[in-house]
Each structure stands twice: as structure tokens, then as C-alpha cells.
Amino acid sequence: MSSTTLIDETTLREYRETEYRVLGEAGFVLRIDQFSAALAAAHAAHHCTCSAFVTAFNPHSTRLPDAENLARQQALREVLRQQRHAVVDGIGQHPDGHWQGEPSFLVFGLSLEEAYKLGRQFSQNAIVWAGSEAIPQLILCVEAHCPPSG
């Protein structure tokens, strides 16, 4: 799907149903439009009021070979390292498992504008972003949808 076309309703529904799993010692799952006490606690622990769940895998939902996806993900990790954001590994996985889980990062302190730009830079249809209310939101990054404001 090109970046100038709308995302079909089935894909949007699947993005909303996906479990955005934050890995590590105190792992937790983020769900779109659902308050996360664990995310609120993680924000407090990282002294920030926002975060984004991002990946570089499968640009515009086009499956790529593993080696290419891994190289893209490493490039994303390097960008985040250079920006000096605190990052925790994650994986986005639809509950029915019909799509291979995508390694991802939960990035602390990433503003909505920065997260949107990062999603666009890595050719993603969408990213997940949460502000101080700790409610993950699906943010579409394709041109046919309006960019975020604020």
C-alpha cells in the first residue's frame, strides 16, 4: 500500500486489536484507547509525561524478509540512541497470531510530533503514542490521513 492511500478498515481494526507488549522485568501490555496503570508508572519512573511504541518492521504493512526488517530495526535503534531517549524493547502482536509479531520499542519522552515524524521516517502506517493520561492512541502516519496537531 502506498503512503498516499488510505489504510483499509480491516488493517485499522487489526492495529486497534493488537497487543503492544512491553518486554523486560516489569513487562506489560498496551491496548489502544485503554488506560494503562503500568504505563503511567513507567512514565513516572522515567520522569516523563509521554511515550511512543514504534517499529521499523514491515513498512506500510508490507512484509519484508527477516534480514531487511532486522536491519531497519537496528537503524531505528541507532536513531533513538542518538536522540538519547530511554527505550524498552517490545513486540506488537495481534492476539490471533495471523501476523508475525513485530519487534518494537517503547520510547519514553517522545512527543507526539517526534513520534509521528519517526513513524514517517521509517515508512510506518501508524505508531502508538500516549500522553500524560497513559491511554495509548493509534496515530496514523500516512499522507492521506491528517498529521497530528499539538
C-alpha positions in Angstrom: 0.0 0.0 0.0 1.4 3.4 -0.9 1.9 6.1 1.6 -0.7 8.3 -0.2 -3.6 5.8 0.1 -5.9 5.3 3.0 -5.4 2.4 5.2 -8.2 -0.2 4.7 -10.7 -0.8 7.6 -9.5 -4.3 8.2 -5.9 -3.2 8.8 -7.1 -0.4 11.0 -9.2 -2.8 13.1 -6.2 -5.1 13.4 -3.9 -2.3 14.6 -6.5 -1.4 17.2 -6.8 -5.0 18.3 -3.1 -5.6 18.5 -1.4 -6.1 21.9 1.6 -3.8 22.2 3.8 -5.8 24.6 6.4 -4.0 26.6 9.1 -6.6 27.5 11.6 -6.7 30.3 11.5 -7.3 34.0 8.2 -5.4 34.6 6.6 -6.2 31.3 3.1 -5.1 30.5 0.6 -4.9 27.6 -0.7 -1.7 26.0 -4.1 -1.7 24.3 -5.4 1.1 22.1 -7.7 3.6 23.9 -7.4 1.8 27.3 -5.8 3.4 30.3 -2.6 1.6 31.5 -1.6 2.0 35.1 1.7 0.2 34.2 2.4 2.8 31.6 1.6 5.6 34.0 4.0 4.1 36.5 6.7 3.7 33.7 6.2 7.4 32.8 6.7 8.4 36.4 9.8 6.2 36.7 11.3 7.7 33.6 10.4 11.3 34.7 8.3 11.9 31.5 4.7 12.5 30.5 4.6 10.7 27.2 5.9 7.8 25.2 5.6 6.1 21.9 5.6 2.4 20.8 7.3 2.3 17.4 8.8 -0.2 15.0 10.7 -0.2 11.7 9.4 -3.6 10.6 7.2 -4.2 7.5 6.9 -0.6 6.1 3.3 0.3 5.2 2.4 -3.3 6.3 4.4 -4.8 3.5 6.1 -8.0 4.8 9.8 -7.9 4.2 12.5 -10.6 4.6 13.7 -11.0 8.2 17.2 -9.7 7.4 15.8 -6.5 5.9 13.4 -6.0 8.8 16.2 -6.6 11.3 18.5 -4.0 9.6 15.6 -1.5 9.6 15.0 -2.1 13.3 18.7 -1.6 14.1 18.7 1.7 12.2 15.7 2.8 14.3 17.5 1.7 17.5 20.5 3.8 16.4 18.3 6.9 15.7 16.8 6.5 19.2 20.3 6.1 20.7 21.5 9.3 19.1 18.4 11.1 20.3 19.2 9.8 23.8 15.7 8.6 24.6 15.2 5.8 27.2 14.0 2.8 25.3 12.5 -0.6 26.3 12.1 -3.5 23.9 8.6 -4.6 22.9 6.7 -6.5 20.4 3.4 -5.8 18.6 1.3 -8.9 18.2 -2.2 -9.4 17.1 -4.0 -11.8 19.6 -4.9 -14.3 16.9 -1.3 -14.6 15.7 -2.0 -14.5 12.0 0.7 -11.9 11.5 4.2 -12.4 12.9 4.9 -10.2 15.9 6.9 -7.1 15.1 9.8 -6.2 17.4 9.3 -2.7 18.6 10.5 -0.1 21.1 8.6 1.8 23.8 10.3 5.2 23.8 10.0 7.5 26.8 9.7 11.2 26.4 9.0 11.2 22.7 6.5 13.9 21.8 3.6 13.3 19.5 5.2 15.3 16.8 8.6 13.5 17.2 6.8 10.1 17.2 4.8 11.0 14.1 8.0 12.1 12.3 9.8 8.9 13.3 6.8 6.8 12.0 7.0 8.6 8.7 10.8 8.3 8.6 10.5 4.5 8.9 7.5 4.3 6.5 5.1 3.1 9.0 1.3 3.3 8.6 0.9 4.1 12.3 2.6 4.4 15.6 1.1 4.2 19.2 1.5 7.3 21.4 0.4 8.0 24.9 0.5 11.3 26.8 0.2 12.1 30.5 -3.2 10.3 30.7 -1.4 7.0 29.9 -4.0 6.0 27.3 -2.3 4.6 24.1 -3.6 6.1 20.9 -3.3 4.9 17.4 -1.6 7.7 15.4 -1.8 7.3 11.6 1.3 8.4 9.7 0.3 8.1 6.1 -0.2 11.2 4.0 -3.8 10.6 3.2 -4.6 11.0 6.9 -4.1 14.3 8.7 -0.9 14.7 10.7 -1.2 15.1 14.5 -1.6 18.6 15.9 -0.1 19.9 19.1 
